């Protein structure tokens, strides 16, 4: 099956017309029609595929023929999470118990728009060097 036919299949799966999908991805219906042709003369670009992903289209499947393993409702939740504010993401993670609890040693820390990981307990990292700041200037001898 071609990229165009898989794109058409995905569009129908999420319940959009060619016009609706094209508009939501910032293109014309004509471009959508060309993308969905069986011959695959034109392939969608990155901006189109990014927009399609946020609508629930399985872009991996469209391009490779392999499913990503998530359902349409999971894709919608993931799409909403990706555009959410850091505060909302933190609340969702807390509500779902997303912190790694397997070993009890990992915690996720969020500051502004950055997510980090804090490790505690016995951690062995031989040969690790951490340098903070620049080189110190040599003192002049008097």
N, C-alpha and C positions, 0 to 999 in steps of 0.2 A: 504494500500500500504506500502511496506517495505522501510526501509532506503535506501537499494540498488537500488530499482526501482525509488525512488525520486531523488537519486543522478544521475542516468542515465538520467532521465527526465530533470534535471537541466543542465547537460552536453550538451545535445542535444539543449536545449533552447538557450545556449550561443554559439552554433555552433562549438563545439570542438569534436574531435575524442577521443577515450579512450587514445590513445598514446599521443596526444597533452596535454590533461588534466594531465595525469600522469607525463609527463616531466615537465610541468609548476609548478606542486606541488612537484617535487623532488622525484618521485617514478617511478616504472616500470609499463609497461602496464599490466603485470600479477597482480600486486597489485590492479590496477584500475578495472580489470575484477573481481577480488575477492570482491571488495567493492560493485560492482553493481549487484552481484548475488541476486536473489529474496529471497533466504533463509536467507541472511544477516549474514553469518557465521563470517565475519570480518567487523568490523566497522572502519572507518577512524579515525586517531588520531588528536590531537590538531594542530600540525604543518601543516598537510595536509589541515585541515578545514580552518585555517588562510590563507593559500595560495589560497585555492579555493574561499574564500570570496573576495580577491583582484581581482579575475578574473570575479567577478559578479555572482557567485553561491550564491543562497539564502540558507545559511547554516541552518538557523532557520527552513526553510521548509524541508530541507533534514532530519534533526533530528526529528522534531516534526510533520510535515505535515501541519503546519500553515505558511502562507505567511507573510512576513514582511511588505508588503504594498508598496514597492517601485519597480519601473520598472527597466528594464535592463539598460537603459541609466542613470537613477538616481544612480543605483549601481555603474556604471562606474565612474561617477562624484565623488561619495563619496569615491570610492577606490583611485582615483587620489588625492583627497583632503587629505586623511589620510597619504599619503606618501610625501606630499608636504612640502617644507621648511616653517618655521614660517612666513617668509616674503610673500610668495605666499598665505598662508592661510589668512593673514591679508588683502591682496589685494582682494582676492575672497570675503571675508566677507564684505569689504567696497563696492565692486561692486554690491553685491547682497542686500545690505542694511540689513545685518544680525544683526546689533545691536538692542537690545531690545528697541522698541520705544513705547510700549504700555503705560507705565506710565511716560516715560521720565526721570525716576530716575536711570536707570541701564545703565552702560557703561562697555564694555569689555576692559580690559587692557592686553597688551601682552608685556612681557619682556623675551627676549631670547626664551626658549622653554616652558615657563610657561604662562598660561592664568589665569587671575584673574578677579574679578568683583569689580568695585568701585560703591558704593552706595552714593547718595547725597539726601538732603532734610530731612524731618522729619523722623528720624529712632529711634524707641524706643526699647531698649533692656535692660530692668531692670535686675539687677543681673549680668550683664556681667562684667568680670574683665579681663584686658589685662596686663600681666606682661612681661616686656622687660628686658632681661639680667638676670643675676643670683642674688643670695641673696647678700646683702651688708654685708661686714665684720663689726663686732662690733668694735667701737673705744675703745681703752684701756684707762682707767682712770689713770691719773697721781697722 
